[in-house]
Amino acid sequence: MRKIALLIFAVLGGLLTMIGCGDNDAVITGPVGWAIGYRSDNTAAILHTANGGKNWEEQGNPALWTGLSGNDISAVDKWTAWAAVGGGPSSGGAILHTTDGGVTWNIQPLPEGINETVKGIKGLSRSVAWAVTLGGTVMRTLDGGRHWVVVPHDGVIIKEVNRIDAMGDDIWIADFGSSDGAMIHSADFGRTWRREPLPGINLVYGGPMGVSIVRSKIAWSAVKLDANLYRTTDGGATWRMDAPAVSGPNDIDDICAPEDDMVWAVQNIGGMSGGRIIRVHLVNGKVISDTMDPMSGKYQYEGVTCFDEKTVWVVGFKAYGVDPGLPEGVILHTEDGTTWTSQTLPVSDVSLWKVSFAGAHR
């Protein structure tokens, strides 16, 4: 009887493992992440790794979203991720979703009447996610994306979204088109919204570009061209320019803050100039910043995800006028915060825009 009981237990245990973990569990040997970009026809391409980037593979069926460029991606766990895609006013947008580690990517229905580029997305769990369109329509799902609903932000105008981040009840949106250089924030899961101006912005160049939440009261932001980094430590009641001029001018397109006093940033210098990776520490009120360009001007950097001050991935696309034989996109990785390696891509014709790893800070 005891042997039979043990056999039944083993069989049930195996079934539960299969149900809970899926068929791909055996191949997951490291951090799981996704990167998103686009080909020359502006159709989104999704890349996936199950071993920290030692190997990447392309996923999904691009025929389902032809002409919709890859704008953002958010990994929840090793099986679950959302992607935001969209082209322009005439081509609309969509939300893509996987619950099986990317074996299948499905298009989720947007709320009725919404036909806009989906610019940013952030998954909080397998059930809950936030998304926002380029023009400022805020959406939320509570059931894994079976239903997306529009979340009103009455009296708070959002003009041109660049980035969204969410954690718990807090949602911050970087409104590049902001007329007063303000972050858009809800501290109560979207019931109410407010504008939180950043100080000292030259609005000729546009408003906030990036946002990264550390925890409930602490978040970082960046703005176009100024190369200044802003931080709130009181839940958005006040924002300060805590790290001014951490690099030369031009777009700081994405940031990842793993700690209260530390943030990673990636910069697109533009044209033929490539980009920079910037690491910033605040130590006793002093700003310590390091700028790095592992690809020596060959690539412009657009996306960053990080676990801490050492474990980071950065993605980007080829600068103008460089070796035509180089891949259109690049994925860079560091495990010590200083030494970067270029990870091998499965495709050479995809420019990369954003990256997200399960359990990371973006």
DOTI-502346 format. One record per residue (C-alpha): residue in three letters; x, y, z. Coordinates in steps of 0.1 Angstrom, whole numbers, padded with zeros to 4 digits, always signed. Example, Ala and Ser with C-alpha at 12.3 -4.5 7.8 and 13.67 -1.06 7.14 Angstrom:
2
ALA+0123-0045+0078 SER+0137-0011+0071 
//
This chain:
362
MET+0000+0000+0000 ARG+0028+0024+0009 LYS+0045+0018-0025 ILE+0011+0025-0043 ALA+0006+0056-0022 LEU+0041+0069-0031 LEU+0035+0061-0068 ILE+0002+0080-0068 PHE+0019+0109-0050 ALA+0047+0110-0076 VAL+0023+0109-0105 LEU+0001+0137-0090 GLY+0032+0157-0083 GLY+0044+0154-0118 LEU+0010+0164-0132 LEU+0009+0195-0109 THR+0044+0204-0121 MET+0033+0202-0157 ILE+0002+0222-0150 GLY+0019+0249-0130 CYS+0051+0252-0150 GLY+0043+0244-0186 ASP+0062+0224-0212 ASN+0091+0249-0214 ASP+0102+0247-0178 ALA+0132+0224-0185 VAL+0147+0250-0209 ILE+0146+0279-0184 THR+0181+0281-0170 GLY+0184+0318-0161 PRO+0166+0351-0161 VAL+0136+0353-0185 GLY+0132+0384-0206 TRP+0117+0399-0237 ALA+0128+0426-0261 ILE+0106+0444-0286 GLY+0115+0463-0318 TYR+0105+0466-0354 ARG+0115+0458-0390 SER+0118+0482-0419 ASP+0081+0479-0426 ASN+0074+0490-0390 THR+0060+0456-0380 ALA+0068+0446-0344 ALA+0093+0419-0336 ILE+0095+0402-0302 LEU+0126+0384-0290 HIS+0128+0361-0260 THR+0154+0346-0237 ALA+0151+0319-0211 ASN+0187+0320-0199 GLY+0197+0356-0193 GLY+0204+0363-0229 LYS+0229+0336-0237 ASN+0203+0326-0264 TRP+0176+0348-0279 GLU+0148+0336-0302 GLU+0121+0354-0322 GLN+0085+0348-0311 GLY+0050+0354-0324 ASN+0034+0357-0358 PRO+0041+0392-0372 ALA+0014+0387-0398 LEU-0011+0393-0370 TRP+0002+0429-0364 THR+0017+0439-0397 GLY+0026+0476-0398 LEU+0022+0480-0360 SER+0056+0489-0346 GLY+0069+0475-0313 ASN+0067+0503-0287 ASP+0069+0487-0252 ILE+0070+0453-0234 SER+0065+0442-0198 ALA+0074+0409-0183 VAL+0054+0398-0153 ASP+0069+0363-0148 LYS+0085+0336-0169 TRP+0053+0328-0186 THR+0034+0361-0187 ALA+0042+0393-0206 TRP+0023+0421-0224 ALA+0035+0442-0254 ALA+0023+0475-0268 VAL+0023+0481-0305 GLY+0011+0507-0329 GLY+0019+0528-0359 GLY+0003+0561-0364 PRO-0031+0578-0364 SER-0042+0558-0394 SER-0029+0524-0384 GLY-0042+0523-0348 GLY-0026+0500-0322 ALA-0030+0468-0302 ILE-0020+0450-0270 LEU-0002+0416-0274 HIS-0002+0391-0246 THR+0014+0357-0237 THR+0007+0333-0209 ASP+0029+0304-0220 GLY+0063+0320-0222 GLY+0058+0333-0257 VAL+0049+0301-0274 THR+0018+0320-0285 TRP+0012+0358-0286 ASN-0024+0369-0289 ILE-0040+0402-0297 GLN-0062+0415-0269 PRO-0093+0436-0277 LEU-0091+0473-0269 PRO-0121+0491-0254 GLU-0147+0499-0279 GLY-0139+0530-0299 ILE-0102+0530-0291 ASN-0081+0529-0323 GLU-0048+0545-0312 THR-0012+0537-0310 VAL-0006+0519-0277 LYS+0026+0535-0265 GLY+0033+0521-0231 ILE+0024+0491-0210 LYS+0031+0477-0175 GLY+0020+0444-0161 LEU+0016+0441-0123 SER+0005+0405-0121 ARG-0010+0378-0143 SER-0044+0395-0140 VAL-0036+0432-0137 ALA-0019+0455-0162 TRP-0020+0491-0173 ALA-0016+0506-0208 VAL-0017+0540-0223 THR-0020+0553-0259 LEU+0003+0579-0275 GLY-0026+0604-0272 GLY-0032+0598-0235 THR-0060+0572-0233 VAL-0054+0553-0201 MET-0065+0516-0199 ARG-0065+0489-0173 THR-0073+0452-0172 LEU-0082+0432-0140 ASP-0087+0398-0157 GLY-0056+0391-0177 GLY-0066+0412-0206 ARG-0099+0396-0215 HIS-0114+0430-0209 TRP-0096+0463-0211 VAL-0114+0494-0199 VAL-0107+0531-0203 VAL-0098+0548-0170 PRO-0109+0584-0170 HIS-0085+0612-0160 ASP-0111+0640-0159 GLY-0095+0675-0157 VAL-0060+0661-0163 ILE-0050+0665-0199 ILE-0024+0641-0213 LYS-0010+0652-0247 GLU+0018+0629-0259 VAL+0028+0599-0238 ASN+0063+0584-0238 ARG+0064+0560-0209 ILE+0043+0545-0181 ASP+0053+0527-0149 ALA+0031+0513-0121 MET+0035+0496-0088 GLY+0007+0488-0064 ASP-0017+0517-0064 ASP+0007+0541-0080 ILE+0007+0549-0117 TRP+0031+0575-0132 ILE+0029+0586-0168 ALA+0057+0606-0186 ASP+0038+0631-0208 PHE+0063+0643-0233 GLY+0037+0667-0247 SER+0031+0683-0213 SER+0026+0721-0215 ASP+0040+0726-0180 GLY+0066+0698-0178 ALA+0044+0676-0155 MET+0044+0640-0147 ILE+0009+0625-0146 HIS+0002+0605-0114 SER-0025+0584-0097 ALA-0018+0573-0061 ASP-0051+0554-0058 PHE-0052+0529-0086 GLY-0067+0554-0111 ARG-0096+0568-0091 THR-0080+0603-0091 TRP-0052+0619-0111 ARG-0030+0649-0108 ARG-0003+0668-0126 GLU+0031+0670-0109 PRO+0054+0696-0126 LEU+0091+0690-0128 PRO+0112+0721-0120 GLY+0135+0738-0144 ILE+0124+0722-0176 ASN+0131+0740-0209 LEU+0097+0733-0225 VAL+0109+0742-0260 TYR+0123+0707-0261 GLY+0094+0689-0246 GLY+0084+0674-0213 PRO+0091+0642-0194 MET+0104+0612-0213 GLY+0110+0585-0188 VAL+0098+0572-0155 SER+0108+0544-0131 ILE+0092+0536-0097 VAL+0114+0523-0069 ARG+0086+0520-0044 SER+0054+0537-0033 LYS+0069+0572-0025 ILE+0100+0571-0046 ALA+0102+0575-0084 TRP+0127+0589-0110 SER+0120+0608-0142 ALA+0139+0622-0171 VAL+0132+0648-0198 LYS+0141+0653-0234 LEU+0174+0670-0242 ASP+0182+0684-0208 ALA+0200+0652-0196 ASN+0187+0660-0161 LEU+0173+0633-0138 TYR+0145+0641-0114 ARG+0133+0623-0083 THR+0104+0624-0059 THR+0107+0609-0024 ASP+0073+0620-0011 GLY+0050+0603-0036 GLY+0050+0631-0061 ALA+0041+0660-0039 THR+0074+0675-0049 TRP+0100+0666-0076 ARG+0136+0678-0075 MET+0164+0679-0101 ASP+0185+0655-0080 ALA+0210+0646-0108 PRO+0215+0675-0132 ALA+0234+0673-0165 VAL+0245+0636-0161 SER+0254+0636-0198 GLY+0255+0658-0228 PRO+0223+0670-0244 ASN+0198+0648-0262 ASP+0171+0622-0255 ILE+0173+0602-0223 ASP+0148+0577-0236 ASP+0145+0552-0208 ILE+0155+0548-0171 CYS+0155+0520-0146 ALA+0159+0528-0109 PRO+0166+0497-0087 GLU+0174+0517-0056 ASP+0163+0550-0039 ASP+0196+0566-0047 MET+0206+0549-0079 VAL+0193+0549-0115 TRP+0204+0536-0149 ALA+0196+0557-0180 VAL+0200+0552-0217 GLN+0205+0581-0242 ASN+0199+0584-0279 ILE+0224+0611-0290 GLY+0209+0609-0325 GLY+0220+0606-0361 MET+0255+0594-0365 SER+0265+0599-0329 GLY+0252+0567-0313 GLY+0242+0567-0277 ARG+0253+0565-0240 ILE+0245+0543-0210 ILE+0245+0563-0178 ARG+0249+0551-0143 VAL+0240+0575-0115 HIS+0245+0573-0077 LEU+0236+0598-0051 VAL+0261+0596-0023 ASN+0257+0621+0006 GLY+0242+0647-0016 LYS+0268+0643-0043 VAL+0260+0631-0078 ILE+0284+0604-0091 SER+0277+0596-0128 ASP+0294+0573-0152 THR+0288+0573-0190 MET+0295+0543-0211 ASP+0293+0535-0248 PRO+0302+0498-0253 MET+0295+0500-0290 SER+0316+0531-0297 GLY+0290+0552-0315 LYS+0276+0524-0336 TYR+0242+0522-0318 GLN+0216+0545-0303 TYR+0202+0532-0270 GLU+0165+0532-0263 GLY+0156+0507-0236 VAL+0169+0495-0203 THR+0159+0469-0176 CYS+0178+0462-0144 PHE+0178+0440-0114 ASP+0203+0461-0094 GLU+0234+0483-0099 LYS+0252+0454-0116 THR+0228+0433-0136 VAL+0214+0452-0166 TRP+0203+0448-0202 VAL+0202+0476-0227 VAL+0187+0476-0262 GLY+0190+0499-0292 PHE+0193+0503-0329 LYS+0220+0511-0354 ALA+0232+0547-0359 TYR+0233+0562-0394 GLY+0263+0557-0416 VAL+0279+0528-0398 ASP+0289+0494-0412 PRO+0260+0481-0432 GLY+0269+0445-0422 LEU+0262+0451-0386 PRO+0228+0440-0372 GLU+0201+0466-0371 GLY+0196+0460-0334 VAL+0218+0454-0303 ILE+0213+0438-0269 LEU+0240+0446-0243 HIS+0244+0430-0209 THR+0265+0436-0178 GLU+0269+0415-0147 ASP+0292+0439-0129 GLY+0279+0473-0139 THR+0310+0481-0160 THR+0319+0453-0184 TRP+0294+0450-0212 THR+0289+0421-0237 SER+0269+0422-0269 GLN+0245+0393-0269 THR+0239+0373-0301 LEU+0206+0381-0319 PRO+0186+0355-0338 VAL+0178+0381-0365 SER+0198+0409-0381 ASP+0170+0431-0395 VAL+0153+0442-0363 SER+0158+0475-0346 LEU+0152+0472-0308 TRP+0132+0496-0287 LYS+0125+0483-0252 VAL+0134+0454-0230 SER+0119+0438-0199 PHE+0130+0409-0176 ALA+0107+0390-0152 GLY+0115+0402-0117 ALA+0135+0432-0128 HIS+0126+0469-0122 ARG+0112+0475-0157 
//
